[in-house]
Amino acid sequence: MARTARIFIENACNHIITRGNQKKDIFIDESDFEKYAMLLHKYKLKYGCLIYGYCFMLNHIHLVLESPLGLKAMSRFMHCLNQSYAMSFNAKYEKVGHLWQNRYKNFVVLKDSYLYNLITYIEYNPVRAGIVASPGDYAWSSYRARVLGSTSIILDKFGCGDTSGMRNESVLG
């Protein structure tokens, strides 16, 4: 059965989700998160992708990104990012085989108020999972940089606005 073509709209964002194979953890210790963040930074620069929101959970990752260079650049970005991390993970933990469950999912998101709600929703994943009481307590999401003003080499300014000003937390009521 052929794979369905990815939908890509110019000047829109993509909500990317990639999950560990069989829903297993893809981050075992703190250095794994650091490695993924470093690779994310490296490949976003190489392929010109802009990251507006993110959250690294133990067994899956959410990214909100824009690819001004098009679908091919976004696809190469995700391929290199996921392949590099999987090779590093498998070598570190002496594993073989697939780290990722299927190919990454992407959903087109227009740059409107839904985008702000989506990013907030993603950043609240650790709260909903019971890992932390507040999104600011979780080190591996964009919340600290976007809302609290911490420095991040991953997060980009949003279009003509600024994601650090996105304080809309209406998703949770």
Secondary structure, DSSP 8 states (H G I E B T S, - for coil): ---------TT-EEEEEEEBGGG--S--SHHHHHHHHHHHHHHHHHHT-EEEEEEE-SSEEEEEEE-TT-HHHHHHHHHHHHHHHHHHHHHHTT--S--BSSS-EEEEE-SSHHHHHHHHHHHTHHHHTTS-SSGGG-TTBSHHHHTS----SS----TTS-GGG----GGG-
